[in-house]
């Protein structure tokens, strides 16, 4: 059974969080930190994973990722990282 994940990254250099979705969060972390990365996350290197949240289906994971991103709330993200948030 394939698992899907929502992951939260943090950049100490830019003091920003990044929320993403993946079947392999560790691989995505290495892609975000790769020198060849030309996307938004290149400015925050190095990124570290703060939290990985597993989901049973891709649709559940995408729904959670969209929900977190739409809130635009640093406080919510920090609550999730502290594992207080309940799916």
C-alpha positions as CSV (number, residue, x, y, z in Angstrom):
1,X,0.0,0.0,0.0
2,X,1.4,3.4,-1.0
3,X,1.3,6.1,1.6
4,X,1.0,9.8,0.9
5,X,2.4,12.5,3.0
6,X,2.1,16.2,3.8
7,X,5.4,17.6,4.9
8,X,6.5,20.8,6.6
9,X,9.9,22.2,5.9
10,X,11.6,25.1,7.7
11,X,14.4,27.4,6.4
12,X,16.5,28.9,9.2
13,X,18.1,31.2,6.7
14,X,14.8,32.8,5.5
15,X,12.7,32.0,8.6
16,X,10.0,30.5,6.4
17,X,7.9,27.4,6.3
18,X,7.1,25.4,3.3
19,X,4.2,22.9,3.0
20,X,4.3,20.2,0.4
21,X,2.8,16.8,-0.6
22,X,4.7,13.7,-1.7
23,X,4.9,10.0,-1.7
24,X,8.5,10.3,-0.6
25,X,9.2,13.4,1.6
26,X,12.9,12.6,2.1
27,X,13.5,12.7,-1.7
28,X,11.5,15.9,-2.0
29,X,13.7,17.5,0.8
30,X,16.8,16.6,-1.2
31,X,15.2,18.1,-4.3
32,X,14.4,21.4,-2.5
33,X,17.9,21.6,-1.2
34,X,19.5,20.7,-4.6
35,X,21.7,23.4,-6.2
36,X,19.8,22.8,-9.5
37,X,16.5,23.8,-7.9
38,X,15.2,26.8,-9.7
39,X,11.9,27.1,-7.9
40,X,10.8,29.3,-4.9
41,X,12.4,27.0,-2.3
42,X,15.9,27.7,-3.7
43,X,16.1,30.9,-1.7
44,X,15.6,29.1,1.6
45,X,18.3,26.5,1.4
46,X,19.0,24.6,3.5
47,X,15.6,23.2,4.4
48,X,14.9,20.8,7.2
49,X,11.9,18.6,7.7
50,X,9.9,19.5,10.8
51,X,6.9,17.2,10.4
52,X,5.7,14.5,8.1
53,X,2.0,13.6,8.3
54,X,0.9,10.3,6.7
55,X,-2.4,9.8,4.8
56,X,-4.0,6.7,3.4
57,X,-5.0,8.3,0.1
58,X,-3.6,10.9,-2.3
59,X,-6.9,12.8,-2.1
60,X,-6.8,13.1,1.7
61,X,-3.2,14.3,1.6
62,X,-3.9,16.9,-1.1
63,X,-6.9,18.1,0.8
64,X,-4.9,18.6,3.9
65,X,-2.0,20.3,2.1
66,X,-4.5,22.8,0.4
67,X,-6.2,23.4,3.7
68,X,-2.9,24.3,5.5
69,X,-1.7,26.5,2.6
70,X,-5.1,28.4,2.3
71,X,-5.0,29.3,6.0
72,X,-1.8,31.4,5.4
73,X,-1.2,31.0,9.2
74,X,2.2,30.7,10.7
75,X,0.5,29.9,14.0
76,X,-1.4,27.0,12.5
77,X,1.8,25.6,11.0
78,X,3.7,25.9,14.3
79,X,0.8,24.1,16.0
80,X,0.9,21.3,13.5
81,X,4.7,21.0,13.9
82,X,4.2,20.6,17.7
83,X,1.8,17.8,16.9
84,X,-1.1,19.4,18.6
85,X,-3.2,19.5,15.3
86,X,-5.6,16.7,14.7
87,X,-6.4,15.7,11.1
